[in-house]
């Protein structure tokens, strides 16, 4: 069988708190903020006084705690007053919660709010962790693409240099050396060299190896589709920048406008900018 034991902790009375505040103010009066005297220096001035060792110890400790500020007495008093004012039952002579909190807990009004905040925070953490995982995966994809681009750029550079060298050799009539240059530079490229039959056949083969046309913008859109979370983060930063621009534009125009001003229509530009920012986030019709 369980037993519940309630313990009441006495709290300082009003007179005791008043006394502490008097001590605090007396400490402020004795404190020299520009030249703090240590306890050792302070005790030197008591060498000729008839005080006991216990009294000297008390004075030294009190000096360090109050005047030197080691005890954080001012912060303690401020925190205590804040606690008493906001959470203490004013009618109780012991430590007790203010009745307003008891009512909230009893009527279950506060608990659902706490649970709601907890679940929102938990869901936010889970959502952020998921986004971080997606960003990490997409970052790996981007690294792989960047590595392929660097590798491809190096191969292109090697082919260009080899082609220029081969042309130079052809001009010099050294066809075998030119062929060797080209074949050596094509190592690692997965394209079979066709057997020559005619110029037409060779042109058709070349065209078949270069089907389609990919611009930088098209390539960027393809990459964005493969890294949606990274693209979302980038778009969010861009949208925030657009919103800042819209606010700045609105303030500058509004400050210069008159009731019958002809530039009033310019204020609609802010709405257009806000809509553009929403489009970057994938939102629509925010007006």
Secondary structure as GFF3:
##gff-version 3
##sequence-region A 1 287
A	DSSP	alpha_helix	14	30	.	.	.	ID=ss1
A	DSSP	alpha_helix	39	44	.	.	.	ID=ss2
A	DSSP	alpha_helix	53	62	.	.	.	ID=ss3
A	DSSP	pi_helix	63	67	.	.	.	ID=ss4
A	DSSP	alpha_helix	73	87	.	.	.	ID=ss5
A	DSSP	alpha_helix	99	106	.	.	.	ID=ss6
A	DSSP	alpha_helix	109	171	.	.	.	ID=ss7
A	DSSP	alpha_helix	175	185	.	.	.	ID=ss8
A	DSSP	alpha_helix	199	208	.	.	.	ID=ss9
A	DSSP	alpha_helix	216	226	.	.	.	ID=ss10
A	DSSP	alpha_helix	228	256	.	.	.	ID=ss11
A	DSSP	three_ten_helix	264	267	.	.	.	ID=ss12
A	DSSP	alpha_helix	268	280	.	.	.	ID=ss13
###
